[in-house]
Amino acid sequence: MVLLYVFGAVALINCSYYFLFSKFSLLKNPDPSINRCPTVSLIVCAKNEAENLEKHIPLWLEQEHPNFEIILINDASSDETLAVMQQFAQLDSRIQIVNVKNNEAFWGNKKYALTLGIKRAKNNLLVFTDADCRPSSHNWLSIMASQFSEDKQIILGYGAYEKEKGFLNKIIRFETLMTAVQYFSYAQSGMPYMGVGRNLAYTSTVFYEVNGFIKHIKIASGDDDLFINEAATSTNTAICTSLEAFTYSIPKKTWKQWIRQKKRHYSTARLYKSRQRYLLGLYYLMNLLFWSLAVVVLFTHFWLYGIVIIGLRLLFQFIAIGKAAEKLQEKDLVALIPLLELFLLFTQLSIFISKSDDNNTRWK
């Protein structure tokens, strides 16, 4: 009987998180109308991204925003990245190039390159994306920029992955969905803790107030989440989840590539503020305990009560995560939520207990 009580308590904690997530998932989709179009600088840092830049620079230039510049940063590329940037810069005066050479690379990889780009920007309002990201519409830049106000100096957007065939693609998109549900929900609750560099905006004022990336300059990842973790507050951060303001990236093609990427990303979580580490860690632990105890309870005399608890917990999950998936255009994942969650839990566990390459300071 004690086991059943413990199982019920774990499920209750699970459901409390889903209640928190509902602050985002049940939020009405914002009106995509653009009320203001402030001048902004779009900043893109690229390393060996010649092919992606050829595809995406035209999409950025086609943004229907009245006044913006594009800062293209070549981070010591060994391919034709710089040549592609120069080709487009000759055709459009809105493009400015920052060229980071190999002899500067030791200063701090992508974060050093981004700092140079931010210093080059003429405008206080900065929007960031990656070279492999395409905007979901011609209004992406305007919608992101319109979220800025006197109080809101950090804007968290959604960086999705393209839908492709295969289970790996579903896992990648589900993990991206769950990450977004969490950082949007915490931001809505006044506890912003991260954003994704694929779709992010903040002011240069905020950047300089926290001395940029200096506190974590030697960490390979974290130009997005660690910076937001340090700079975001309950009053200066807003979320932008308009369908026209998404960005889409091409996902990894192999399990090895994806796991390597996740190791790099997860290595930054240990540097989050203590309250956020506790809340995120508790969520993961309660999910792991729930599924572990569910198997045990179903083989006891109280299996019927166990089924009721499992059913209630899954109901809360399908409401909170299902609504979020619908909002973020990931409806095809809803029916697979329990399977995807289980697989992701144990994949993350294997990553956590394996030795990650924390000493790697190069981002590519």
ZAMARGU-4260 file (C-alpha; in steps of 0.2 Angstrom, whole numbers, plus 5000, padded with zeros to 4 digits):
<rodrens>
0) 5000/5000/5000 | 5014/5012/5004 | 5021/5009/4986 | 5004/5014/4979 | 5004/5030/4990
5) 5022/5034/4983 | 5016/5031/4966 | 5001/5043/4968 | 5012/5056/4975 | 5024/5055/4960
10) 5009/5056/4948 | 5003/5071/4958 | 5019/5080/4956 | 5019/5076/4937 | 5002/5083/4936
15) 5007/5099/4945 | 5020/5102/4931 | 5007/5099/4918 | 4997/5113/4927 | 5012/5124/4925
20) 5014/5120/4907 | 4995/5124/4904 | 5000/5142/4907 | 5007/5142/4890 | 4998/5128/4881
25) 4981/5135/4885 | 4986/5152/4881 | 4977/5160/4866 | 4987/5161/4851 | 4993/5179/4849
30) 4986/5191/4835 | 4999/5191/4821 | 4995/5209/4817 | 5010/5220/4818 | 5007/5236/4827
35) 5025/5244/4827 | 5040/5241/4817 | 5056/5247/4826 | 5073/5247/4818 | 5082/5231/4821
40) 5098/5222/4817 | 5097/5204/4812 | 5113/5194/4818 | 5118/5178/4810 | 5134/5169/4815
45) 5140/5156/4803 | 5154/5143/4802 | 5156/5133/4787 | 5138/5137/4781 | 5141/5142/4763
50) 5127/5131/4756 | 5114/5136/4770 | 5118/5155/4768 | 5115/5154/4749 | 5097/5147/4753
55) 5093/5158/4768 | 5101/5175/4765 | 5088/5179/4751 | 5074/5174/4764 | 5081/5186/4777
60) 5082/5200/4764 | 5064/5197/4759 | 5057/5200/4776 | 5044/5214/4775 | 5051/5225/4788
65) 5054/5243/4784 | 5071/5246/4792 | 5084/5233/4796 | 5102/5228/4793 | 5109/5210/4793
70) 5125/5207/4802 | 5133/5191/4795 | 5148/5185/4805 | 5160/5173/4797 | 5168/5163/4812
75) 5184/5157/4804 | 5176/5146/4791 | 5186/5135/4780 | 5174/5134/4766 | 5166/5147/4755
80) 5156/5155/4769 | 5165/5172/4767 | 5164/5172/4748 | 5145/5169/4749 | 5143/5183/4762
85) 5153/5195/4751 | 5143/5191/4735 | 5126/5196/4744 | 5134/5211/4752 | 5139/5218/4735
90) 5120/5216/4730 | 5112/5223/4745 | 5119/5238/4756 | 5109/5231/4771 | 5121/5217/4774
95) 5137/5220/4785 | 5150/5207/4787 | 5161/5203/4802 | 5175/5192/4798 | 5183/5182/4812
100) 5200/5175/4807 | 5208/5159/4813 | 5221/5169/4824 | 5206/5176/4834 | 5197/5160/4836
105) 5205/5155/4853 | 5196/5170/4861 | 5180/5160/4864 | 5173/5153/4848 | 5155/5157/4844
110) 5153/5169/4859 | 5167/5179/4854 | 5161/5180/4836 | 5144/5185/4841 | 5151/5199/4853
115) 5160/5206/4838 | 5144/5206/4828 | 5134/5214/4842 | 5147/5228/4843 | 5145/5231/4824
120) 5126/5232/4825 | 5120/5250/4823 | 5103/5246/4832 | 5099/5243/4850 | 5086/5230/4846
125) 5094/5213/4840 | 5086/5198/4833 | 5096/5182/4831 | 5095/5166/4821 | 5106/5153/4814
130) 5113/5150/4796 | 5103/5134/4794 | 5086/5142/4799 | 5073/5148/4788 | 5059/5160/4794
135) 5041/5153/4793 | 5035/5169/4784 | 5040/5186/4777 | 5033/5194/4793 | 5045/5184/4805
140) 5057/5199/4808 | 5043/5211/4811 | 5033/5201/4823 | 5048/5197/4833 | 5053/5215/4833
145) 5036/5221/4838 | 5037/5212/4854 | 5050/5224/4861 | 5043/5237/4872 | 5050/5249/4886
150) 5049/5234/4898 | 5052/5219/4887 | 5070/5218/4882 | 5071/5199/4879 | 5060/5190/4867
155) 5059/5171/4866 | 5054/5163/4850 | 5051/5145/4844 | 5064/5137/4833 | 5056/5121/4826
160) 5064/5107/4815 | 5058/5102/4798 | 5046/5087/4798 | 5054/5072/4789 | 5052/5053/4789
165) 5058/5042/4803 | 5058/5039/4822 | 5073/5050/4825 | 5065/5065/4817 | 5050/5063/4829
170) 5061/5061/4844 | 5071/5077/4839 | 5054/5087/4836 | 5047/5080/4852 | 5062/5085/4862
175) 5062/5102/4854 | 5043/5103/4858 | 5046/5099/4877 | 5060/5111/4879 | 5049/5125/4871
180) 5034/5120/4882 | 5045/5122/4898 | 5054/5138/4894 | 5038/5146/4887 | 5029/5141/4903
185) 5042/5146/4915 | 5043/5163/4906 | 5024/5165/4907 | 5025/5161/4926 | 5039/5174/4929
190) 5053/5162/4929 | 5062/5164/4912 | 5078/5153/4911 | 5083/5150/4893 | 5080/5153/4875
195) 5086/5146/4859 | 5098/5155/4847 | 5088/5149/4832 | 5075/5162/4836 | 5079/5174/4849
200) 5079/5193/4852 | 5086/5205/4865 | 5093/5223/4866 | 5111/5227/4866 | 5107/5236/4883
205) 5104/5220/4891 | 5119/5212/4883 | 5131/5225/4890 | 5122/5226/4907 | 5128/5208/4911
210) 5145/5210/4902 | 5139/5199/4888 | 5145/5181/4888 | 5160/5184/4899 | 5154/5173/4913
215) 5153/5157/4902 | 5165/5162/4888 | 5174/5146/4889 | 5159/5135/4888 | 5156/5129/4870
220) 5137/5131/4871 | 5127/5144/4880 | 5127/5159/4869 | 5108/5157/4870 | 5102/5148/4886
225) 5116/5153/4898 | 5115/5171/4892 | 5096/5171/4895 | 5098/5162/4911 | 5108/5176/4917
230) 5100/5191/4909 | 5081/5187/4909 | 5070/5193/4923 | 5051/5191/4927 | 5048/5209/4920
235) 5060/5210/4905 | 5056/5195/4896 | 5041/5191/4883 | 5037/5176/4873 | 5033/5176/4854
240) 5023/5161/4848 | 5014/5167/4832 | 5014/5154/4819 | 5022/5167/4807 | 5036/5170/4819
245) 5043/5152/4819 | 5060/5147/4812 | 5063/5130/4804 | 5080/5121/4804 | 5086/5105/4796
250) 5087/5091/4810 | 5102/5079/4812 | 5101/5064/4801 | 5110/5051/4812 | 5108/5046/4830
255) 5126/5049/4833 | 5125/5067/4827 | 5110/5071/4838 | 5117/5063/4854 | 5133/5073/4852
260) 5123/5089/4850 | 5112/5085/4865 | 5128/5081/4875 | 5134/5099/4871 | 5118/5107/4875
265) 5115/5097/4892 | 5132/5102/4898 | 5126/5120/4900 | 5111/5115/4912 | 5123/5113/4927
270) 5127/5132/4926 | 5109/5137/4927 | 5103/5146/4943 | 5100/5134/4958 | 5081/5136/4958
275) 5079/5132/4940 | 5091/5117/4941 | 5080/5110/4955 | 5064/5112/4946 | 5070/5105/4930
280) 5079/5091/4938 | 5063/5087/4949 | 5053/5086/4933 | 5064/5074/4925 | 5066/5063/4941
285) 5047/5062/4943 | 5044/5057/4925 | 5057/5043/4927 | 5050/5038/4944 | 5032/5038/4937
290) 5036/5026/4923 | 5047/5015/4934 | 5034/5013/4948 | 5020/5011/4935 | 5028/4994/4930
295) 5030/4989/4948 | 5012/4994/4953 | 5004/4984/4939 | 5011/4968/4946 | 5004/4971/4964
300) 4987/4968/4971 | 4983/4986/4969 | 4985/4986/4950 | 4968/4992/4947 | 4971/5008/4957
305) 4988/5009/4948 | 4978/5010/4931 | 4967/5024/4937 | 4982/5034/4943 | 4991/5031/4926
310) 4976/5036/4917 | 4973/5052/4926 | 4992/5057/4924 | 4991/5053/4905 | 4975/5063/4904
315) 4984/5079/4911 | 4998/5076/4900 | 4988/5074/4884 | 4979/5090/4888 | 4994/5101/4892
320) 5007/5094/4880 | 4993/5090/4867 | 4987/5108/4867 | 5005/5114/4866 | 5009/5103/4851
325) 4994/5110/4842 | 5000/5127/4846 | 5017/5124/4839 | 5012/5114/4824 | 5017/5097/4830
330) 5000/5088/4831 | 5007/5073/4823 | 5017/5069/4839 | 5002/5069/4850 | 4997/5051/4848
335) 5015/5045/4852 | 5018/5056/4867 | 5020/5042/4880 | 5031/5032/4868 | 5042/5047/4864
340) 5043/5052/4882 | 5049/5035/4888 | 5062/5034/4874 | 5068/5052/4877 | 5069/5049/4896
345) 5080/5034/4894 | 5090/5042/4880 | 5093/5057/4892 | 5098/5046/4906 | 5111/5037/4895
350) 5118/5054/4890 | 5119/5061/4908 | 5128/5046/4915 | 5140/5045/4900 | 5155/5057/4900
355) 5152/5072/4889 | 5166/5082/4881 | 5165/5097/4893 | 5182/5103/4888 | 5177/5106/4870
360) 5177/5125/4867 | 5173/5124/4848 | 5155/5125/4842 | 5159/5116/4826
</rodrens>
